[in-house]
Amino acid sequence: MLTRKQKELLLLIRDRLAADGVSPSFEEMKACLGLKSKSGIHRLITGLEERGFIRRLPHRARALEILKLPDGETKSGARKTRAVSVDTPMPDMPAIAAAQSVSLPLYGRIAAGTPIEALRDPNGNIDVPTGLLASAKNSFNASEHYALEISGDSMIEAGILDGDRVIIRSCDHAENGAIVVALVDEQEATLKYLKREGAQVALEPANRTYETRRLPASRVRVQGKLVGLLRNY
């Protein structure tokens, strides 16, 4: 039997998958359920997974599949999510032909826990399925994307692990709650949730053991937004 909050979260995920084809972010889940921290969402998701109601799909952040619903509930036309990037549907990896991939510059390792010196020069390339880069709102342009390798564990509750490779769309603005590459003082780069708080910017981790870093907005510059994730096993 599910707790009230587990059921609320499961139905929220169902409705968002039906409407958008992608599950809500941890921040959106937290707001909708009235919780104070994303660690509570992490526990709810783990509980749903252990009870066989959902499954976390590999290779993607925010990729959840509903396996079953409580008695009396229907999928309401919801379609099962395929392998999903942060904000775009993506075909299953084995079905992607070479012609459907593109080579992106790999800018090295970015600390998801402790900021590191800003990465500027590519030290290699990585082949990425074009499905990770296309979206309903943005036409595909390989020159607007690059890849980074994650170092650290401060984003693990967002499904981003040490050693993962994330795909970034270059931009200088992102909405509140987006996962971004933020440049601090023009010399430190870090991957975090972006929150604007008046004249300040909060760089928020997805790990309860890390603290949120708050800085004057003038010290923080958005360099890109997370749009996909690749993981090797």
Secondary structure in CASP SS format (residue, H / E / C, confidence):
PFRMAT SS
TARGET T0000
AUTHOR 0000-0000-0000
METHOD secondary structure of the structure
MODEL  1
M C 1.00
L C 1.00
T C 1.00
R H 1.00
K H 1.00
Q H 1.00
K H 1.00
E H 1.00
L H 1.00
L H 1.00
L H 1.00
L H 1.00
I H 1.00
R H 1.00
D H 1.00
R H 1.00
L H 1.00
A H 1.00
A H 1.00
D H 1.00
G C 1.00
V C 1.00
S C 1.00
P C 1.00
S C 1.00
F H 1.00
E H 1.00
E H 1.00
M H 1.00
K H 1.00
A H 1.00
C H 1.00
L H 1.00
G C 1.00
L C 1.00
K C 1.00
S C 1.00
K H 1.00
S H 1.00
G H 1.00
I H 1.00
H H 1.00
R H 1.00
L H 1.00
I H 1.00
T H 1.00
G H 1.00
L H 1.00
E H 1.00
E H 1.00
R C 1.00
G C 1.00
F C 1.00
I E 1.00
R E 1.00
R E 1.00
L C 1.00
P C 1.00
H C 1.00
R C 1.00
A C 1.00
R C 1.00
A C 1.00
L E 1.00
E E 1.00
I E 1.00
L C 1.00
K C 1.00
L C 1.00
P C 1.00
D C 1.00
G C 1.00
E C 1.00
T C 1.00
K C 1.00
S C 1.00
G C 1.00
A C 1.00
R C 1.00
K C 1.00
T C 1.00
R C 1.00
A C 1.00
V E 1.00
S C 1.00
V C 1.00
D C 1.00
T C 1.00
P E 1.00
M C 1.00
P C 1.00
D C 1.00
M H 1.00
P H 1.00
A H 1.00
I C 1.00
A C 1.00
A H 1.00
A H 1.00
Q H 1.00
S E 1.00
V E 1.00
S E 1.00
L E 1.00
P E 1.00
L E 1.00
Y E 1.00
G E 1.00
R E 1.00
I E 1.00
A E 1.00
A C 1.00
G C 1.00
T C 1.00
P C 1.00
I E 1.00
E E 1.00
A C 1.00
L C 1.00
R C 1.00
D C 1.00
P C 1.00
N C 1.00
G C 1.00
N E 1.00
I E 1.00
D E 1.00
V E 1.00
P E 1.00
T H 1.00
G H 1.00
L H 1.00
L C 1.00
A C 1.00
S C 1.00
A C 1.00
K C 1.00
N C 1.00
S C 1.00
F C 1.00
N C 1.00
A H 1.00
S H 1.00
E H 1.00
H E 1.00
Y E 1.00
A E 1.00
L E 1.00
E E 1.00
I E 1.00
S E 1.00
G C 1.00
D C 1.00
S C 1.00
M C 1.00
I H 1.00
E H 1.00
A H 1.00
G C 1.00
I C 1.00
L C 1.00
D C 1.00
G C 1.00
D C 1.00
R E 1.00
V E 1.00
I E 1.00
I E 1.00
R E 1.00
S E 1.00
C C 1.00
D C 1.00
H C 1.00
A C 1.00
E C 1.00
N C 1.00
G C 1.00
A C 1.00
I E 1.00
V E 1.00
V E 1.00
A E 1.00
L E 1.00
V E 1.00
D C 1.00
E C 1.00
Q C 1.00
E E 1.00
A E 1.00
T E 1.00
L E 1.00
K E 1.00
Y E 1.00
L E 1.00
K E 1.00
R E 1.00
E E 1.00
G C 1.00
A C 1.00
Q E 1.00
V E 1.00
A E 1.00
L E 1.00
E E 1.00
P C 1.00
A C 1.00
N C 1.00
R C 1.00
T C 1.00
Y C 1.00
E C 1.00
T C 1.00
R E 1.00
R E 1.00
L E 1.00
P E 1.00
A H 1.00
S H 1.00
R H 1.00
V E 1.00
R E 1.00
V E 1.00
Q E 1.00
G E 1.00
K E 1.00
L E 1.00
V E 1.00
G E 1.00
L E 1.00
L E 1.00
R C 1.00
N C 1.00
Y C 1.00
END
